[in-house]
Amino acid sequence: MKENNLSHHSDERQTTVLRMLDNKIAKFKSGRIYGNQFPKRWIPSAIAILGKPFTEQNNFMNSTLKIVRTKITEFY
């Protein structure tokens, strides 16, 4: 995002960044340039740009740094 002067603060920029990320991830899908490097289950099926990081302070992660899905789901 920094290389292209993009941020998550506008809808247009979010869409552009999501397309860029999707294009990069698509290269690792079956039949693509890097298709055999990772198992299919390791390739993200969906991505999102979120305004808040996952930290212990906002309870999105616990003390062992595991993601607390219920808190994230409730918030978003």
CYANA upper distance limits for C-alpha pairs under 8 A (distance plus 0.5 A):
  1 MET  CA      5 ASN  CA      6.51
  1 MET  CA      6 LEU  CA      5.39
  1 MET  CA      7 SER  CA      6.90
  1 MET  CA     17 VAL  CA      7.46
  2 LYS  CA      6 LEU  CA      6.56
  2 LYS  CA      7 SER  CA      8.18
  6 LEU  CA     13 ARG  CA      6.54
  6 LEU  CA     17 VAL  CA      7.90
  7 SER  CA     13 ARG  CA      6.83
  7 SER  CA     14 GLN  CA      7.61
  8 HIS  CA     13 ARG  CA      6.88
  8 HIS  CA     14 GLN  CA      5.77
  8 HIS  CA     49 ILE  CA      7.36
  8 HIS  CA     50 LEU  CA      8.32
  8 HIS  CA     51 GLY  CA      7.71
  9 HIS  CA     13 ARG  CA      7.85
  9 HIS  CA     14 GLN  CA      7.87
 10 SER  CA     14 GLN  CA      6.69
 11 ASP  CA     15 THR  CA      6.67
 12 GLU  CA     16 THR  CA      6.80
 13 ARG  CA     17 VAL  CA      6.59
 14 GLN  CA     18 LEU  CA      6.53
 14 GLN  CA     49 ILE  CA      7.69
 15 THR  CA     19 ARG  CA      6.69
 16 THR  CA     20 MET  CA      6.77
 17 VAL  CA     21 LEU  CA      6.67
 18 LEU  CA     22 ASP  CA      6.49
 18 LEU  CA     47 ILE  CA      8.01
 18 LEU  CA     48 ALA  CA      7.79
 18 LEU  CA     49 ILE  CA      8.07
 19 ARG  CA     23 ASN  CA      6.60
 20 MET  CA     24 LYS  CA      6.87
 21 LEU  CA     25 ILE  CA      6.66
 22 ASP  CA     26 ALA  CA      6.47
 22 ASP  CA     47 ILE  CA      8.38
 23 ASN  CA     27 LYS  CA      7.25
 24 LYS  CA     28 PHE  CA      8.18
 25 ILE  CA     29 LYS  CA      7.75
 25 ILE  CA     43 ILE  CA      7.82
 25 ILE  CA     44 PRO  CA      8.06
 26 ALA  CA     32 ARG  CA      7.90
 27 LYS  CA     32 ARG  CA      5.77
 27 LYS  CA     33 ILE  CA      6.15
 27 LYS  CA     34 TYR  CA      6.17
 27 LYS  CA     35 GLY  CA      7.13
 28 PHE  CA     32 ARG  CA      6.73
 28 PHE  CA     33 ILE  CA      7.34
 28 PHE  CA     34 TYR  CA      5.17
 28 PHE  CA     35 GLY  CA      4.97
 28 PHE  CA     36 ASN  CA      7.86
 28 PHE  CA     37 GLN  CA      7.63
 28 PHE  CA     38 PHE  CA      7.74
 28 PHE  CA     43 ILE  CA      7.76
 29 LYS  CA     34 TYR  CA      7.68
 29 LYS  CA     35 GLY  CA      5.28
 29 LYS  CA     36 ASN  CA      8.40
 29 LYS  CA     40 LYS  CA      7.51
 29 LYS  CA     43 ILE  CA      7.74
 30 SER  CA     34 TYR  CA      8.49
 30 SER  CA     35 GLY  CA      4.92
 30 SER  CA     36 ASN  CA      7.25
 30 SER  CA     40 LYS  CA      8.03
 31 GLY  CA     35 GLY  CA      5.96
 38 PHE  CA     42 TRP  CA      6.97
 38 PHE  CA     43 ILE  CA      7.86
 39 PRO  CA     43 ILE  CA      7.75
 54 PHE  CA     58 ASN  CA      7.70
 54 PHE  CA     59 ASN  CA      8.23
 54 PHE  CA     60 PHE  CA      5.51
 54 PHE  CA     61 MET  CA      6.54
 54 PHE  CA     67 ILE  CA      8.05
 55 THR  CA     59 ASN  CA      6.84
 55 THR  CA     60 PHE  CA      6.04
 55 THR  CA     61 MET  CA      5.77
 55 THR  CA     62 ASN  CA      8.46
 55 THR  CA     65 LEU  CA      8.49
 56 GLU  CA     60 PHE  CA      6.62
 56 GLU  CA     61 MET  CA      5.32
 56 GLU  CA     62 ASN  CA      6.13
 56 GLU  CA     63 SER  CA      7.01
 56 GLU  CA     65 LEU  CA      7.94
 59 ASN  CA     68 VAL  CA      7.80
 59 ASN  CA     71 LYS  CA      7.43
 60 PHE  CA     67 ILE  CA      6.42
 60 PHE  CA     68 VAL  CA      5.76
 60 PHE  CA     69 ARG  CA      7.87
 60 PHE  CA     71 LYS  CA      6.45
 60 PHE  CA     72 ILE  CA      6.45
 61 MET  CA     65 LEU  CA      5.79
 61 MET  CA     66 LYS  CA      5.79
 61 MET  CA     67 ILE  CA      4.99
 61 MET  CA     68 VAL  CA      5.84
 62 ASN  CA     66 LYS  CA      6.03
 62 ASN  CA     67 ILE  CA      7.15
 62 ASN  CA     68 VAL  CA      7.15
 68 VAL  CA     72 ILE  CA      7.09
 69 ARG  CA     73 THR  CA      6.44
 70 THR  CA     74 GLU  CA      6.57
 71 LYS  CA     75 PHE  CA      6.67
 72 ILE  CA     76 TYR  CA      6.56
